Amino acid sequence: VNIIGNAVKYTQEEGKILVRFAQRLVGSGTSEEGKQQDMVLLDFWCEDNGIGMDEEFLQKIFIPFERVNSSTISKIEGTGLGMAIVKNLVDRMGGSIDVESKEGMGSNFHIEMPMTVEVQSRKGLELPAGSSVLLVESLPHRVEMISDYLEEAGLEPVHKDSGLDVVT
């Protein structure tokens, strides 16, 4: 949230921000309780074409209370704690954070976070034939495809176009 907030804060109105997430399977194993586990890496990228940072500041970006000194930045509120907190959290969770930036060109942040996830058995997810399943999807071709899949499994899709339709 802090990284995306900074991208918004330091990118002009005509600028662009790209946020991407990915998950990569890096291994499998068994927990002490005998449950199947996968080791995955969660990747997060945030790229912007905002004001960017020079090499000198990049060396200090994760130090508490450090901020870029420029007339543009002095008008933007902040304490210089955000990136130090992000770095601390990422380190404590066993991840890594990298940043590339060029002054006047923008910044590119990448976080890689290892996670162990328990593999869920499909047996616990089976529904009795004829059960209704809520399908929230706005694209007609996807509604048709998913509905066909659910009906083939003996389930009855109940379609809504959006989350707002579900709660109203």
C-alpha positions as CSV (number, residue, x, y, z in Angstrom):
1,V,0.0,0.0,0.0
2,N,2.8,2.4,0.8
3,I,4.6,1.7,-2.5
4,I,1.5,2.3,-4.5
5,G,0.6,5.4,-2.4
6,N,4.1,6.8,-3.2
7,A,3.7,6.1,-6.9
8,V,0.4,8.0,-6.9
9,K,1.9,10.8,-4.7
10,Y,5.0,11.3,-6.9
11,T,3.5,10.8,-10.4
12,Q,2.0,13.8,-12.1
13,E,-1.5,13.7,-13.5
14,E,-0.3,12.7,-17.0
15,G,1.8,9.9,-15.5
16,K,1.2,6.2,-15.6
17,I,1.5,3.6,-12.8
18,L,1.6,-0.1,-13.4
19,V,1.0,-2.6,-10.6
20,R,1.5,-6.3,-11.2
21,F,1.2,-9.4,-9.0
22,A,2.3,-13.0,-9.7
23,Q,2.7,-16.3,-7.9
24,R,5.4,-18.8,-8.7
25,L,5.5,-22.4,-7.4
26,V,9.1,-23.1,-6.2
27,G,8.7,-26.4,-4.4
28,S,6.5,-28.9,-2.6
29,G,6.8,-30.8,0.7
30,T,5.0,-32.1,3.7
31,S,4.4,-30.3,7.0
32,E,5.1,-31.8,10.4
33,E,1.4,-32.7,10.6
34,G,1.7,-34.7,7.4
35,K,-0.2,-32.1,5.2
36,Q,0.9,-31.4,1.7
37,Q,2.5,-27.9,1.3
38,D,3.7,-25.8,-1.6
39,M,6.4,-23.1,-1.4
40,V,5.4,-20.2,-3.6
41,L,7.0,-16.8,-4.3
42,L,4.6,-13.9,-4.4
43,D,5.9,-11.2,-6.7
44,F,4.8,-7.6,-6.6
45,W,5.9,-4.9,-9.0
46,C,5.0,-1.2,-9.0
47,E,6.3,0.9,-11.9
48,D,5.7,4.6,-12.5
49,N,6.9,7.3,-14.7
50,G,6.9,9.9,-11.9
51,I,9.6,12.2,-10.6
52,G,12.1,9.4,-9.9
53,M,15.1,9.4,-7.5
54,D,18.8,10.1,-8.0
55,E,21.5,7.5,-7.1
56,E,22.4,9.4,-3.9
57,F,18.9,9.1,-2.5
58,L,18.5,5.5,-3.7
59,Q,21.3,4.6,-1.3
60,K,19.3,6.1,1.6
61,I,15.7,5.2,0.6
62,F,15.2,2.6,3.4
63,I,16.7,4.8,6.2
64,P,14.0,6.3,8.5
65,F,13.2,10.0,8.1
66,E,15.1,10.3,4.8
67,R,13.3,12.3,2.1
68,V,14.4,13.7,-1.2
69,N,15.3,17.4,-1.0
70,S,13.7,19.3,-3.9
71,S,11.1,22.1,-4.3
72,T,8.7,19.5,-5.8
73,I,8.9,17.2,-2.9
74,S,8.8,19.8,-0.2
75,K,5.1,20.5,-1.1
76,I,4.2,16.8,-0.6
77,E,3.5,15.6,3.0
78,G,5.4,12.8,4.5
79,T,7.8,11.8,7.3
80,G,10.2,9.6,5.4
81,L,9.2,6.5,7.4
82,G,7.1,4.6,4.9
83,M,9.9,2.9,2.9
84,A,11.8,2.0,6.1
85,I,8.7,0.3,7.5
86,V,8.1,-1.5,4.2
87,K,11.8,-2.8,4.2
88,N,11.5,-3.9,7.8
89,L,8.3,-5.9,7.2
90,V,9.6,-7.5,4.0
91,D,12.9,-8.5,5.8
92,R,11.0,-9.9,8.8
93,M,8.9,-12.0,6.4
94,G,11.9,-13.4,4.6
95,G,11.4,-11.5,1.4
96,S,13.4,-9.1,-0.6
97,I,12.8,-5.6,-2.0
98,D,14.6,-4.0,-4.9
99,V,14.2,-0.5,-6.4
100,E,15.4,1.0,-9.6
101,S,14.9,4.7,-10.4
102,K,16.1,7.5,-12.5
103,E,15.5,11.1,-11.6
104,G,12.8,12.6,-13.9
105,M,12.0,9.1,-15.4
106,G,10.2,7.2,-12.7
107,S,10.7,4.3,-10.3
108,N,10.3,0.5,-10.4
109,F,9.9,-1.5,-7.1
110,H,9.9,-5.2,-6.9
111,I,9.1,-7.3,-3.8
112,E,9.5,-11.1,-3.7
113,M,7.9,-12.8,-0.8
114,P,8.2,-16.5,0.0
115,M,5.1,-18.2,1.4
116,T,4.2,-21.7,2.4
117,V,0.7,-22.7,1.5
118,E,-1.2,-25.8,2.5
119,V,-2.6,-27.7,-0.5
120,Q,-6.3,-28.0,-0.2
121,S,-8.0,-31.2,-1.0
122,R,-10.9,-31.0,-3.4
123,K,-12.8,-33.6,-1.4
124,G,-13.8,-31.0,1.2
125,L,-15.1,-28.7,-1.5
126,E,-17.6,-31.0,-3.2
127,L,-21.2,-29.7,-3.3
128,P,-24.3,-31.8,-3.5
129,A,-25.8,-32.0,-7.0
130,G,-28.4,-29.2,-7.5
131,S,-26.7,-26.8,-5.2
132,S,-26.9,-23.1,-6.1
133,V,-23.6,-21.4,-6.8
134,L,-23.3,-17.6,-6.9
135,L,-21.5,-16.5,-10.1
136,V,-20.5,-12.8,-10.2
137,E,-19.1,-11.9,-13.6
138,S,-19.8,-9.0,-16.0
139,L,-18.4,-10.4,-19.2
140,P,-21.1,-12.4,-21.1
141,H,-18.7,-14.9,-22.7
142,R,-17.3,-15.7,-19.3
143,V,-20.7,-16.1,-17.7
144,E,-21.6,-18.6,-20.4
145,M,-18.4,-20.6,-20.1
146,I,-18.5,-20.7,-16.3
147,S,-22.3,-21.5,-16.2
148,D,-21.7,-24.4,-18.6
149,Y,-18.9,-25.8,-16.4
150,L,-21.1,-25.5,-13.3
151,E,-24.1,-27.1,-14.9
152,E,-21.9,-30.0,-16.2
153,A,-20.9,-30.5,-12.5
154,G,-24.6,-30.7,-11.6
155,L,-24.7,-27.3,-10.0
156,E,-27.1,-24.4,-10.5
157,P,-25.4,-21.0,-11.3
158,V,-27.1,-17.9,-9.9
159,H,-25.7,-15.0,-12.0
160,K,-25.1,-11.4,-10.9
161,D,-23.2,-8.8,-13.0
162,S,-21.3,-7.2,-10.2
163,G,-20.6,-7.3,-6.5
164,L,-23.0,-4.4,-6.0
165,D,-25.8,-6.5,-7.5
166,V,-25.1,-9.2,-4.9
167,V,-25.4,-6.9,-1.9
168,T,-28.4,-4.9,-3.0
